[in-house]
Amino acid sequence: MISSETYQVPLQEILNKVLISRQITGIDFNLLSLIFLSNFLSMDEKRAIQRVFYALKRGWFQLVDISENEVGAIQSWLQMTAFAKVS
């Protein structure tokens, strides 16, 4: 079984990098999506990831290092995904 300590440091590192640079790579997005869908997050961790997705959806963060097709797929996914809204 995976505990929250297993991913806590990488999660914080990813969130810090994204929040400071206001840029998110395809790899960062995929990692955050997979971590978000796991059952091992605290509510605070889920909210932090939701805020990143919300900022990305609103255009406050820039997607970098990915193709136009991938950008379109991510934007479409964010529009259709209910958890992209911050509660």
N, C-alpha and C positions, 0 to 999 in steps of 0.2 A: 504494500500500500504506500502511496506517495503522501507525504505530509506537507504542510504549507511551508516548512523550512526548506524543503527541497528546491522550490522555485522562488522563494522570497527574494533573495539577492538579485537574481536575474530579472525578476519582475520589476523591482525597484530601479534597477539600472536602465531597463527599457523605458519605463515611465519617465525617469529623470531625463534621459537623452531626448525623448520625444517632446517633453514639456519645455526644455531649454531651447532646443533648436526649432521647435514648431514645424518639424518635418518628420514624416514617418515613411519608412521603407516598406516594401512589400513583405519582407521577412519580419519586420517588427509587427506589421498588421496581422500577419498569419500567426505569429507567436501569441500576440495579445488575444486574438480570436480563440485560439485553442485553449489558452489558460482561462479565459473568461467562461468557456463552456464546461470547464472541469468542475467538479464538486468540492474542490479543496480551497475555495476562496472565502475570505471573510467578507462581510458586507462592505467594509471600507475599501477593500481591494477591488471588489466588483464596481463600486461607485467610481473609483479612480479610473478604471478601464472604460467605464461608460462615459466619463467626461472626455477622455481622449477620442472615443468614437463620435461623441456629439460635436466636439470641436472640428473633427475631420468632416463630418456631415455638413456643418455650417460653413466650411471653407476657411476656417481659422488656421488649420494646419495644412501643409502641402505634402502631397504624395510624391516621393522621389524614388529614382532607381527602378521604375517599373514601366511597362509598356502602356500605351494608350488603351489597349483592350483591357488590361488589368485594372487600370484606373476606372474605366467605365463599369466593370464588374463590381468593383469595391463600392463605388458610389451607388450603384443600383442596390446592392446588398444592404448598405446603410439606410437607404430610403425605405426598404421593405422590412427592416428589422426593428421590432418594437423596443428592444433593449438599448438602441442607440440614443434613446431619450433619457436624460438625467431625471431621476425621480426625486 
